[in-house]
């Protein structure tokens, strides 16, 4: 499913429940932040060595994937809210591709390898 299709599906979901009124950039930003904190909780106080074992448990992996899904959903809801407020259409694929291109120029492969990034 393409980003635009997912955005439409999420907008329909939110609209049917009359949640659009709660979906503003400030509250969606806070929601993303909270979900990120819930994701971080999975890794709090774990060493890098113990994370692999933690991920080996299906319940842990499912919890992590649910938090990632929440972050992605709120991020796409943020795009829908910005579109509604600004009246401009945002192409998810394009903004991601543009950011990858920008980062590839900012962090050239050879330079990153030299610095050990």
Secondary structure, 3 states (H helix, E strand, C coil): CCHHHHHHHHHHHHHHCCCHHHCCHHHHHHHHHHHHHHHHHCCCCCCHHHHHHHHCCHHHHHHHHHHHHHHHHHHHHHHHHHHHHHCCCCCHHHHHHHHHHHHHHHCCHHHHHHHCC
